C-alpha cells in the first residue's frame, strides 16, 4: 500500500500544541531507544486498534525493526487469523433458517466475502453449507468491513475449528498458541511477522477470554504462571513500553513479578524472578480524560503516591472514574499520557520515527474516518490473507522444536 506522508502531516497539523508535544515525547523516546540498541514493546487491545489499521502498522514496525515485541488480546489473534479485517454481508438470520436462539442481538447472520482459494481450503477442513452460502448471496443485506473471522460464515466457524489443532501442536512443541498460529498467518499481521522475525507476540492474561475458541485455546496453551513470566520478561527487556487502547493493564503495573509499582517484592524476596519498570518510558494512548487528570494530580503534588502511602481510597480522593492501573501509570516518573484517538496518534508517531531513523515503511495507518483511512481498510480487507492451514503445517515441519518457547 502506498504511504502518503503528506496526509499524515496534515493530520498532525490539526492537533493542538499540547497533544503534539506529548506525541513528540513518545516518538523521541522510541528513537532514542533504537539509536542506542534498545527495545520497544507495544501492549495493545483489540477494537479500534484493528479498525484503525494500528495492528497492521505495528506488524510493519516489527518488520522494520522498530517494535521488538507485542502483548495483545486473544480477540486480536483470532481476527488476525481471519485476515485482520474482512468484508461481510449481513442478512436476517431467521429468514435464512438460522436458529434464532443462536443469533446475536439484532438477529443478523454474516457471510464472509472471500475468494475461491480460501473457500476451498476451508472446505477441505470442515463441512461447508454451500446452499446456505448461496442463500446468503441472494438475500437482501448490507456489506460492511469489520474485524475478520468472528461471526462471519464460514471463516469464523473455521477459525474456531482449526484453533483446536493449533492448540494441540502448541502443546506438543512447548510453544504458545500465538507462535503456532503465526506459522499460518499472513506476515502483515503481528502474529505472522512475529514468528518470521523471531519476535514475541503474547496475549495478556486479562485479555485471554476474547475471540471465542481462540481465546480458550490461547489460555490452555501455556500455564498462567508461564504466560505471566513470559510477558514480564518481554517488558523487563524493553526500554519503551507503549500501551494502545488497552484496558486492565495489571500485568504491566501490578503484576506478580514487577517491584517498582507492582507486587513483585515477595517473588524476588524468595529468590524468584522479579524486575522493575524503573527507568523505562511508559506511554499510554487512551481516550479516557481521567487518565490525564490522575497523572496531573500526581505531577502537581504527588497526590497518588500520598494516597497509597496513607492507605486512602483513590476513587473517592480524585473524584474521577478510576481504573486501578492508573495508579501505577501516574506514579511512574517516565510515564507519558496521550489522551486522544489512537487512530490519529499512531500514524503521527510512525511518521516521526520513520523520519528520524530514516527507515522506509511500506504501510502506515490512517484514521478510519478519513478518505485515506477508508482506502486503507479496503486494502487490508482485500490484501491480508486469512490463516492458512497448509502453510502452518509446512512451516511447522521446517521448524525445530527448540526454536519455540
N, C-alpha and C positions, 0 to 999 in steps of 0.2 A: 504494500500500500504506500502511495506517495505521501511523504511527510511535508506538511505545509507549516513551516515555522513562522511565516508571516501571520497566519491565522492565530497561532499561539501567542505571538507578540501582541496582537490586537486584543486578545482575551486578557492578557496581563495589564494592558493599558487601562482597562476598565475597572481594575481593582483599586481599593483605597490604599493610601500610603502605608498604614499600619499593617494591613494584611500582606502587602508586597514585602515589607520588611521581615515579617515572620517567615514567609516563603523563602526569602533570600537567606535567612539564617539557616534554615533547614538544608537548602541546596549547598551552602558553603560548608556545612558540617560534613555532608556526603563527599564533596570534592576534597576537602582536607583529609578525610579518612582514606580515600582511594589514592591520593597522591603520596601518602606515607605507607602504602601497602596494607591498609586496614580493611575492615569488613563492614558491610551494611546488610542488615536484616530487616525485612518488612513483615509486619503482623497484620493480616488483612481479614476482614469479614467477607460476606458474600454480598447480596443485594446490589447496591449501587456500584460496588467495585466491578461486578460483571457487566452491568448495564452501561456503565460509562466507559467500558473498554480498559479499565485500570488493570485487571488481571492480565490482559493481553499485553499491556505496556510493561508490566512487571516481568513477564516472560521475556520480552525483548531486552529489558535492562539486565536480566540474568544472562542472556546470550551475549550481551555487550560487555559483561564483566563488571557491572556496577552493583547489582544486587547479588549477594552471596548466599542467601537463604530466605525461605518464606515460611511463616507459620500462618495457617489459614483455617477454613472451616470444611467439614465434610460435604456441605452443600456445594462449595466451590469445586471440590474434587469430582462430585457427581456431575456437575454442569460441564466441567472441562472434559470429562469422559464423553459427554454428549456433543462436544464441539464448542463450548463456551456460550455462544448464542445461536439460536436457530429460529427459523420461521415455522409457525404452526397455524393451522386453520382451526378456529374454534367454532363448534357447532352444538346444537341442542342434543345433549347426550341421550335423554329419554326418548326423543323421536327416533334415534338410531338404534334403540333397543338395549342400551346400556343400563344395567340395574340402577335405579335412582338412589338406592342406599349407598352406592359406591361413589357417586358423583360428588365433586366438591361444591361448595357454596356457589350458586349461580347456575349449576346444572350443566356446565359446558364440558364437552369432550374434545380433545385436541388431536389433530393429525399432524405429525411432523412432515414437513416438506423435505424430501431427500432425493438423492439421485439413485439410479437403479443399482449401482455397485454397493452402496450402503445397504439397501433393502435386501440384496442377495446375500450379503454377509450375515445380516440379522436372521434371515430365513434359514440359513444353514445352522443356526444355533437354537432357535426357538420356533414353535409353530406360529405362523403369521396368518391372521384372518384377512386374506386378500379381498374377500367380499365386503368386510367392514371398511377396508381402505377405499374401495370403490364407492361405497355409500357415502363416506365422508367427503370424497372428491365431488360428488354430485350434490351434496347437501348445501343449503344456504348457511353461510358462516362468514367469519371475519378473520383475515390473515394478519398476524402481528409478529414482531420479533420479541423473543423472551429468552430467559435463561434456558439453556439447552437441556434436552432429556426430560427430566422431571415428570410431568403428567402427559407428555406427548406420546401418542401411539405411532409406531411401535418402539421408538428409540428408548423412551423412559422405561418401558417394561423390559427391554433387552438389557439395559444397564443394570437393572435390579437382578436379572438372572445371572449375568456374567460376573457381577460383583462377588458372588459366592465362589466362583472359580479363582478369581484374583485372590481372595482371602486364603484359599487352600494353598495356592502357590506361595503366598507370602509366609504362611506358617511353615511350610516345608523348608524355605530358604532363610528363615530368621529375619525376614525383611518386613518393613511396614507395608500396609495396603497401598499407600501413596506411591512407593517405589515401584511396585509391580504394575499398578495401573499406568504409571508413567511410561512403561515399556511399550504400551499400545496406543499412547496418546499422541496427538499432534504436537510437534516440537514448538509450536507457537502458543502452547499452553504452559502454565507453570509446572505442572507435574511432568509434562513431556520434556521440556528443556532441562528440568531438574535432573532427571535420570541421564540425559545426554551429556550434561556438563558435570555430573557428579556433585550437584548442589542439593542440600536438604530442603525438602518441602514436607512439612508436617502439620497435621491437623491439631489444633489446640484442644485441650481437654473440655472446656466449656462448649466447644463447637462440634462435639462428636455426634450429636443426635440429628443433624440435618441430613438431607439427601436420601431419605428412605433407607433401603437395604445397604446402600453405600456407607451411610453413617454407622450402621450397626457393624458392618464388616471392617470398617476402619478401626472402630473401637475394639473389636475382637482380635485384630492382627497383632497388637502389642499390649502388654500389661499397662495399666495406668502408671505404675511406677517407672517402667522403662520409657514410656512416652513422656512423662514429666521430666525425666533426666535428659532425654534427647533434646527436648525443647529448651531446657535450661542450658545445656552445653552450647546449643546454637546461639542463644542470647549472650551467654558468657563470652563467646568468641567475637561478638560484634562490638564495633566502636560506635555505630549509629543504629538505632532501632526506630523505625517509622511505623506507627500504628495508623491504619486507614479504615475508617468506617467500622470500628470494632466495638463490640460490647463484651463485657465480662473479661477484662484483661488481667484476671487474677494471677495467672501463671507468670506474667511479666512483673507485676509489682508485689504480689503477695504469695508467691509460690513456695513450695516446700524446701527449695534449695537456695533462695536468694536472701542475703543477710542485710542489705542496706536499708530496704524498706519492707522486706518480706519476712518469712518465717523460717529462714534457713539456719538460724542460730543453733538449734539442737542437732541438726544433721551434722554440721561442722564440729560441734562440741564433742560428738560421739565418734569423730574420726571419719564421718561420711563425706560425701561430696557437698560442696557449697560454693557459691560465687557471690559477687557484688556488682550491682548496677552502677556503683560509684565511678565517676569519671567518664561515663558514657553520655552521648547525646540521645535524648528520648523525645521524639516528635509525635504528636498526635493530631491527625486530621479528623475533625468531628464537627457536626453541626450544632452540638449542644452548647448554648451560651453559658450554662452553669460551669462548664469546664474552665472557661476564661475567668469567671467570677471567683471560683475557688483558687485558681492559680494566682490571680491578683491578690487575693486575701493573704496568701502565704508570702508573696513577694513584698507586700506593703507593710506587714507587721509580724510575719511568722505565725499567723493565727492557726493554720492547720497543724503545725508541729506542736504548738502550745496546747491545742485541744487534745492531741494524743497524749502529751506529757501529763495533762491533768485528768485524763480519762473521761473527757466530756463527749457527749454525742454530737458528732459533726453535722448531722442532718438538721438538728434544731439550731445549732450555732450559726450556720451560714444562711439559713432561710432560703435555700435553693433545693431543687430536686437533686439529691446527692447519690451518685453511683460510687460504690466503695472504692473502685480503682482510681478515682480522682485524688484520693488521699496521697497515695504513693507518688503519683504523677506530679501533683502540685508541690510536694516537698522535695522532689528530685531537683538538684541545682542545675542540671543540664537539660531540663525539660523545655519544650517549645510547643505551646498550643497554637494550632491553626484552626480557628473556628470558621469554616467555610465549606462550600460544596466541593467534595473531593474530586468530582468530575472536572472542575475548574482548576483545582490546585495541582493535580498531578502533571498535566501537560506543561504547566509553567515550570514546575520543578525539573521535569525532564529536559526542557529546553536549556535551562541554566546549567544543568550538569553536563549535557552534551557539548555546549559551547566551551565550558571551562576545561573539560577533559579531552576535548577535540575528538569525540567519537561520533561515528555515523550511526544513527538509529534508522532502522527500516520500517518502524511503526511508531506512531505516537497516538495517544487517545485524545479525544476532544469531548467537550460537554455534549451530552446526547441531544440537548435541545437546539443545538446549532446545526446549520446545514452540513458542516464537516462531521459533526457527531452522528448525524443520520446516515451519511455515506459510510462512516466507519462501522456502524452497526450492521449495515447491509453487507459490507466486506467481510466482517467476522462471520456472519451467518452463512455467507456463501463460500468462504475460503477455508476456514478452520474445520478440519475433518473430525468426525466422531471417532471415538476409540475403535481400534481395530483388533479383534481377537487374534487374527492370523499374525499381525505384526507383533503382538505381545508374545506369542508362542515362539516365533522366530528369534526375537530379541532375547528371550529367556534362555533359549538354547545356546546362545552365543556368550552369555554372561556366566562367569564363575560364581559359585555361591559366596566366596569370600568378598565379592565386590558389593554385597548388600550389607545393610545394617551399619 
